[in-house]
Amino acid sequence: MSESEEISLGAKYHDQMVQEMSVYPDPELAEYVNQVGQRIARVSHRPQLEYRFTVIDSPTVNAFALPGGYVYITRGILAYLNSEAELAAVLGHEVGHVTARHSVRQQSASTATGIAGTIFGAATGVPASQDLFNVFGEAMLSGYGRKHELESDRLGAQYLARAGYDPQAMLKVIGVLKNQELFEQQRAREEGREARAYHGVFATHPDNDKRLQEVVAEADQVRTTDKPRVGRAEFLQHLDGLAFGPGENDGLVEANHFYHKPLNFGLSFAEGWTIENKPDRLLAIAPDQAAFIQVEVDTLPGQIKASDYLKQKGLRDLRKLEPLKVKGFKAYTVSAPVTTGFGKRTARIIVLFDDQRAYLFTGVSRHASNQKLFDGVFRDVARSYHHLSAKEKKLATGLRLSITKARSNINFSLLAKISPIPRYAESELRLLNDLYPTGEPQTGQPLKIVR
């Protein structure tokens, strides 16, 4: 793939990226991240590229890059960093993937043009809207493998040194992320799910990774200053008020409930189901992936019949469309054939109208013989639709970081007791402040808490 083709490909899918994954609405933070990123990009091996650095409004701990100079960092990973140098290390690692052309080396131009696929369809076989992550997605989310990741760390460390940062910040940030990964693995085991971790983290802690230490140490040869920039105070200032955890504008999951404050609605799911809040839909998965239900919302230009709406969604045989009793709302349901990744199935389709919005529920069983078993569960989800109470609105209010100074005699156990973090508050606070697993704050030090 030529460089012009690479740039064209990145530009093409950048637009889709920001549609699939919302940009975090903080212009000052965006400009700060861009300034740090551009400082790195200018000293990279491909300074001629027009680099774009975007903060994604996602609580996941991740950063990734598209071909041609498009670099993304989530607010989720920003929350766990503690200095500008660490931010530069993450961006440097991703710029390293761009300059080494890892994504285009991994996929041919012909394969890369088929990048758009369906995550929901791939994971569950249920048709859904198109997501970006397919060809490049596997590498961006889970890593390019030891060889390419190590190469990106080598390049990133060089860029740190050339830009006036200490290349050892690369080891520092990998240590921070390794602790995050260890905590995520522990939490995933307790919650009975797969762990999600930043793709740049290696199998061992950087303190024990001799090859990684050697790679980073090489960058000392290109240092440009004896007083490298750390930028802790300025970085933390930009984190003050950063959204933490699920975003209020996207809705929040609490146990087996989902609350969406801006749209003023709540739903309840069966005990034991996993709820995944995606940018364009809500997905709930039964234990052992035995069944799935997704919820989509459309804003309507005016009044529309349920049959006409469902025809617009691609359903044809609506002869058995019937009302569904949902307190305070008009809803209709029908069984309809759908094609899934695990074969043709009959799905439970429900549409519910609330003012100028239509909520579309699609429920399907992995095994056709179990559709009737789950049919009542699918109906119950739709019947649980309601406007939020005052108490639920409070639960649906998003959390934010606050930067303060540690008082004397304060510890994370005490902070956890008054923290609104719903689960694992003590561990989360230690991770946020790079004091995991047993560290305690020192009097007067800057401290991240959650409000």
Steps between C-alpha positions, in 0.01 A plus 500: 500500500643838401514788747228688311276192516576467870407865565184466293398188690553667837302807397216285371457314825570788736153636421348162575706474818362818652148388412547160661687633803401847625766769540537619860344851521783694666676738256772600750593138572489420128738786421737398781514138380552622144789727606675212676435271206631750246815547710557125463400485133746775399796289613369171360631316194205622291458869592356575157168332592215716622438346842163528673460417868147434625368440852225237490212517749537146629578363849703214353876511556638518148684695232539407135588637157366480147723515193626839387541676835164468676559435871230445762515494879204432728409708803508167679876464464558871571344457845774256604795705376674743736722727291544656160802275447279193544248645253786557256610138550157365404481729197859419409422129503208556261701732276753216490231272355432765232863564409572126484184455289393203711137507394574513129778245533253267667228536239519543124327797339232273356421350840507834677233644273260250656558649843134568588333201665250422770634442850158397619458268206848352547452442871140391505390451141219755533487761223572851624643830383850511356800545730850602398692228680544197280827473310699754702283457808660179621844658501385833642317346793714200586844589367728428207703237679824514696722593206299798380413622849866493599590688183240767584641532851851543356382769259279665763790518747717663233231758430466573872874567527506717186197701621656579837338232714672223695470177296464316832142638498427215258580247774307707752183508296522131412526428874189709563315313227628162615347569844177597326514174306557290814205667672282450191587129493405465866173685446416300187550172689263615773243619244530190281601677177796549271759756612550813291847654505699764315671331209849637567547318833735202504467175690737607779550815701756737339720467810554137399511545121871527416444528124258787547742675735777465243281639223407806705859554621615529138310828476734664752744545213271757336407703809479872432507627860633413844177633655222307328144630521260318734201736500314340791323812629385617156380155404297453819348845453359384166358186665301697759134437411574214257210256468579173677337169422192474279396834352176660610410590141527134397307355793629303797473136604424428866478128587235364261352844427572760234431870550522773238465845652492718183232278342326449838443125488597185683499127424544185706655175385497150642742417779829367369478667160796712387411850383729665244439866420622562145508837319197424284309235697459315826583130500411247769639148496366200690735271696697269268390726211179302480298803387539865403286809499599834357327836535528778243343845505388717208382859505185532289404798283134457598231246575544163327318168510685211658464297180648780288788548742583127501481488120757779494719277720482224238219282640243381251257243642310700763165320483535382860602841637316556828495748789720436803392635837761738637372733772470854367633431149388361166689190397459231237662163443543235234709191435714534191764291323857630509830370370771476765857376522371177651227444240148616426298577809163640597552820698268673742461854364348774715461870422410746777411864441584778746427851375708546182718194559462136402677226696563181305557179699639195316526176699639174367607165644824337388320165470172511311340253739544746789327799340174434685693459825643852468199661334348609831836640612519716188148632561581574864792722397269713286234505773757634746535822298419803719589862564759554771411573860692766696707224660578342163602836354755530778630151416516602133721802570853440378811511720792738452860526615592769747858604578572584863786478749537212742429602859690355792375167633303430182513157336326322218284292732343818639471657156332187363228515766385843383569444130209472251695237303249213509743205521866442589534863611820449701679321215377754245628793707840335536514434124405859421785628715761240395507349849360156417478256668587612854639855486363791703500875425760728655387818672483789254539300181255559211224242524236386254164426656162436342191711562 
